[in-house]
Amino acid sequence: QFEEVAPLKAQDFTAWLQANANRTRGEFVLLVHPQPATAEAEGSVDAAALRTLDVLLKELPLKTAVKLCAEITGQPRNALYDAALARREAADGSDD
């Protein structure tokens, strides 16, 4: 009788809940989906993933390090590969 399905953004939840007094009665289920990846987010790698990548690069070939880092951290493989190449170039440049 009172069941309702309402897909909405997390920031709208409080207003939605307060808009109808019946929504605060009984129980409800809240499902939260991850925010969709954007092109900008896919190009960036978080600091924890970079630390993991650095450790792996010290011991493994670049391709293997990137593959394992992607599996461990869940970061996009292409972004990790780009970061690994940039780190290698920076290290090669500092050795000169």
C-alpha positions in Angstrom: 0.0 0.0 0.0 2.7 2.5 0.9 5.5 1.0 -1.2 7.3 3.6 -3.3 10.4 3.5 -5.6 12.1 6.8 -6.0 15.4 7.1 -7.9 17.0 10.3 -6.8 20.4 11.9 -6.1 21.8 11.6 -2.6 21.7 15.3 -2.0 17.9 15.3 -2.7 17.2 12.5 -0.2 16.5 14.7 2.9 14.1 16.9 1.0 12.3 13.9 -0.5 12.0 12.3 3.0 10.6 15.4 4.6 8.2 16.1 1.7 5.8 13.4 2.9 5.3 12.4 6.6 4.4 8.8 5.6 8.0 8.3 4.3 9.3 8.5 7.9 7.0 5.7 9.2 7.9 2.1 9.3 11.0 1.0 7.4 12.6 1.8 4.1 15.5 0.6 2.0 18.1 3.0 0.6 20.3 1.8 -2.3 23.3 4.0 -3.1 24.9 3.6 -6.5 28.4 4.8 -7.2 28.8 8.0 -9.1 29.4 7.4 -12.8 33.0 7.7 -13.9 33.8 10.8 -15.9 36.6 11.3 -18.3 38.3 13.6 -15.8 38.0 10.9 -13.0 39.4 8.2 -15.3 42.5 10.3 -16.0 43.3 10.8 -12.4 44.8 8.3 -9.9 44.5 8.7 -6.2 47.5 9.0 -3.9 47.1 5.5 -2.4 47.2 3.9 -5.9 50.3 5.9 -6.7 52.1 4.7 -3.6 51.1 1.1 -4.5 52.3 1.7 -8.1 55.6 3.0 -6.9 56.2 -0.1 -4.7 55.3 -2.4 -7.5 57.5 -0.5 -10.1 60.5 -1.0 -7.9 60.2 -4.8 -8.1 58.3 -5.6 -11.3 58.2 -4.7 -15.0 56.0 -1.8 -15.9 53.2 -3.8 -17.5 53.0 -6.3 -14.6 53.1 -3.5 -12.0 50.3 -1.6 -13.7 48.2 -4.7 -14.1 48.6 -5.7 -10.4 48.1 -2.1 -9.2 44.8 -1.9 -11.2 43.6 -5.2 -9.6 44.6 -4.1 -6.1 43.3 -0.5 -6.1 40.5 -0.7 -8.7 41.9 2.3 -10.5 41.7 2.5 -14.3 44.6 0.6 -16.0 45.1 3.3 -18.6 45.4 6.0 -16.0 47.9 3.9 -14.0 49.9 3.2 -17.2 50.1 6.9 -17.9 51.2 7.6 -14.3 53.8 4.9 -14.5 55.3 6.3 -17.7 55.3 9.8 -16.2 57.1 8.5 -13.1 59.6 6.6 -15.2 60.3 9.8 -17.3 60.7 11.9 -14.2 63.1 9.4 -12.7 65.1 9.2 -15.9 65.2 13.0 -16.0 66.4 13.3 -12.5 69.3 10.8 -13.1 70.9 13.1 -15.7 
